[in-house]
Amino acid sequence: MPGPGFFIIGDEEKREVVEVLEGGYLSRYGQLDNPGFKKKVITLEKTVASAIGVNYCIAVNSGTSALMAALVGLGVGPGDEVLVPGYTFIASISAIIAVGGKPVLTEIDNSYTMDPNDAERKITKKTKVIMPVHLLGYPCDMEKLMAIARNNNLMILEDGCQAMGSTYKGKKLGSIGDVGVFSLNIFKTLTSGEGGFITTDNKTIYERAYGFHDQGFSPLRKEKGIGNWSLVGINLKMNELTGAFLLGQMKKLDQIMDLLKVKKQKFKKAIKDGGIKNIDFEKVNDPGEGHMILTIRFKNASTALRAAESLGIITLSQSGWHVYNNMHQLLTYEDSDGKRPYRKNMLPQTDDILSRSINLSVGVINPGLGSGFGISILSSDEEIQSKADEIIKALKPIVD
Ligand SMILES: Cc1ncc(COP(=O)(O)O)c(C=O)c1O
């Protein structure tokens, strides 16, 4: 089941795509004076850079590609350690392995994002990058993480794949660290089925990431045929049809942020007004905008299990998508020394928090995340109240 962007696909996207079809030119590169070449990807990159508040954006074919190119942009390679939370989609971790780096898993805290204290403890001489993941649109504690990074001469890659448009202390996520990335798959704030963005203010990171996404060439292939290209890249480019569709979606980003904010506030208030005792909600590093989920935390795991069952959903530790404990491919992964660095229950704080928590949908309805119950950005006030009533009725006898 999809995320917010999917719910409001309409004429804006259609118009943009039809323009490209009529022009008949589908590659991101073309003759600028050819009227058939509509320059959608180039325009999109400028639009996204301005919306996020950075100098540069590269549009790519997935969030995973964005992560790999950003890591190469930061110079991550064999032997480099990257700190990444154990509660994230596996792509945050697999992208590090794909470029030869070593993911070092950190705990999360009650914000369901990277615990800065644990991240600091896990820094070694080999650490090069900290990768906070703004999971479910929840912003990480960027002030603390930035301070830790600067004090230890490390760089920050914000995995904002689930947080396009969300904010932290008035700044858009993806504009705070050295580089940010976004995904445009079907579960995300904006979607084109597949796609991704890299955002940065840093010219060197931009040029390296650009080169990695297009065979080592310099931005926009400015030199023709022969150039001093020193980085070997691959092909992760976005095509014009996807770029056009996304220009239509970009027009709706502010509207989606407003809807997420308003609907979540109403949903949370309606549940709070029910006076359920002994529950907590996610610790919010910044109330900001763009949270895709409402999370409830119970005092113990058995209560969370009973609560989840009563709503027909699963607890976060039972969720297949985001929990390192359930990533079989990671638990069986052998590094170049033949060692298995990741094992079940290696993050006790994360395990405890996830075992006591359930997700309710606001922007993304996905049983695999445990958010198979809740509201959507299109829910009316009556629907929001009725869902909250169902929750209150189900949870009160269990927790009070
Ligand atoms: C946190 C996170 N990082 C990276 C990715 C990878 O994005 P994509 O599926 O576009 O490759 C995802 C996608 O679900 C994600 O949620």
The ligand as a Gaussian input file, in Angstrom:
#p B3LYP/6-31G(d) Opt

LIG

0 1
 C       15.219000       4.658000       4.825000
 C       15.355000       4.188000       3.402000
 N       16.550000       4.260000       2.799000
 C       16.706000       3.874000       1.517000
 C       15.655000       3.377000       0.768000
 C       15.873000       2.926000      -0.630000
 O       15.052000       3.580000      -1.544000
 P       14.622000       2.886000      -2.915000
 O       13.584000       1.854000      -2.609000
 O       14.077000       4.019000      -3.726000
 O       15.838000       2.307000      -3.526000
 C       14.395000       3.269000       1.361000
 C       13.270000       2.727000       0.602000
 O       12.312000       2.197000       1.102000
 C       14.244000       3.685000       2.703000
 O       13.064000       3.618000       3.311000

